[in-house]
Amino acid sequence: MREAIVEAAGRCIVALGHAALSTRVVAREAGVNQSLIHYYFGTKERLTLAVLERMNQQLLKRQAEMFASTGSVADKWAQACRFYQEDLRSGYVRLLTELSALGVSNPVIGAEVRKLRGQWRALLERAVGEALEQLQIRSVPAEQATAFLVAFWYGMEMEMMLGVPEEESPYWASLATFERFLRWLEEQRRHGAPATLG
């Protein structure tokens, strides 16, 4: 029953967003008594965190499998960008952004969101380390490159959720440009260009 409630809440979040979510709406969607939601989760926030954690585990698994697959660094970057488009459509990015904002003033939510974001950071750092090795770049620590990517991605998410248009802040164009840079760099390596960054 708990999983059915989480699934129903996920559908409601995609359709309505976190702000419009209520335990009454979720109870109707799940076909259960509202008191059952309070029994399992206590608060709307706890229910929302359960939805986020469920989505998070599914997406971490998807991302880890992609990073572990064969293919170039540029191909994996392009796939990660396509995954991001899916995550925007699914409501995951919106939910993560909203809960991150709530976590600034709510220590319990903040701790949970930091834990989930930490799982992403660890996965990304491993992938970045492998990418740097594949590109023969050994003068840049993986944790520093990861910090740069995380900061860029979180900033992009926030501006997208705030409705900043592409012409004002061209994130999609920037993602495509970075893919072209990676493909150029891979081509340079294939032709024996130096692997140092100066």
N, C-alpha and C positions, 0 to 999 in steps of 0.2 A: 504493500500500500504506500509506503514511504516513497519508493521509486516512481510510482504512478503520479504522486503529488508533485514530485520534482519535475517530471516530464511535462505535466500540465502547466506548471509554473513557467517552465521554459517557453512553452508555446505562447503563453500570455505575455511574457516579456518581449518576445519577438513582435507580437502584434501591437502591444500597447506601450512598451517601454517601462522602465522601473518605476518612474514617478507615478504612473497611473495604475500600477499593480496593487491589488488588495487581496487579502486572504479570502474574501467573499467571492471575488472573480475566479480565483484559483480553485476554490471549492466547487463552484459551478462547472468549471472546465474539467475537473477531475471526477466529478460525480460523487463527491463525498461531503460529509458534514463539516462545516467550518471548524468546529471544535477539534476535529481530528488533525487539522493543520496545526493548530495551537499545541496539541499534544506532542506532535512530532518535532515541531520547530520552535515553538514559543513565540517568535516574532516574525514579521514580514522580512526583516533584515536577515535573520538566520535562514529563512527559506530561500531568499535571494542568493545568499552565499552558497547554499547547497546547489543551486542551479549553476552558479558560476564555477564551482569546483567540478561538477559533473562535465560541463562543457570544456573546462580547462584540461581535464585528464584526457578527453577524447582528442582534443587538438594537439596536446603534447605528444600523444602517441602517433598521430598523423605526421607531425613535424619531424619527430625522431626517425620514423621510417623513411621519410623523404631524404633527410640528411645522410642516412646510412646507405642510401641507394647509390648505384654507380651514376656517373654523370659529372659534368664540369661544374665548377663553382658558379659560373654565370647561369647555367641551366637551373641550378638549385635556387639561386636568387630569384630568377624569373618565376619559378614554381611557388616560392614563398610569397611573392607579390600576388599571384593568382589566389593562393590560399587566403591572403588578407582580404581580397575582394569578397570571398565567400564569408569570411568572419564578419565583415561589415553587414552583409545581407542577413546573416543569422541572428544579429543582435548582440553577439558576443562582445564586440568592441565597445558598443554603447554601454552594455552592462558593466564591463570592466572599468570604463571611464567613470561612470556614475558612482560605482562603489569605491573607486580610488578617491574621488572627491569627498564622499562620506567619511572615508577612513582618516581624513585629515583631522576631523573633530571627534570621531568615534574610535577610541583606541582598540576596541575589540574588532571592529571591521577593518581598521588599519592593519592590525597584526595579521589577519587572514589574507588580506589583499597582498601584503608584503610577502607572505609565504608563497602565494601563487605566482607572483611576479618573480620571486627568487627561483622558482622551478624553471621558468622561461629563461631567465638569465643564465642559469647553469647549463641548460640545453644549448643555448646560443653560443656560450663561451666554448663549449666543446666543438661545435660546428665551425666557429671562427678559427679555432686553433688548427683544425684539419684543413680549412681553406687556405690559411696562411702557409701551411706546410706544402700544400698542393701547388700554391703559387710561388713557392720558394722564397717567401718573405720571412726572414728570421730576425729582423731588427725591430719588429713591432710586437709587443706582448699581446697575447690574445685578450687578456682582461681589459686592456686599454681600448683596443678596437671594439670590443663588445660594449664598453661603456659609451662610446661614441654612437654606435648603432642604436642602443637602447634609448639614449637621449633623443636622437633624431626620431625614432619610431613613436615614442610617447608624445613628443611634441606634435608630430603629425596627427596622431590619434585625437589629441585634444582639440586641435584646430579644425579637424574634419567634423568632430562632434559639435563644435560651436558653429558650424556652417560657413567657415571661411572658404570662399570660392577658389578654384584652381588658378584662376587668372591673378588672384591676389597672392596666393602662396602655392606655387606649382609643385606640389608633392608628387603627383603621378608622373610628371615630366622628370622630376629628379630621380625617382626610382628607375625609370627607363634609361636615363643617362648613366646611372651607376651600373646598370646591366651592360650597356655598351662599353663602359670603361673596363669592366671585368673581362668581357670578350676580347677587347684589345690587349689587355694584360696577358691573357692566356695565349694569344697569338704571339706576343713578344717572347714569352717563355718557350713556346714551341720552336722559335727561330733562334734560341740561344741568347736572347738579350739579357743583360746583367740583372741579377735578382735583388740588388741592393736598392734602398730608397734614399741613399745619400747620407 
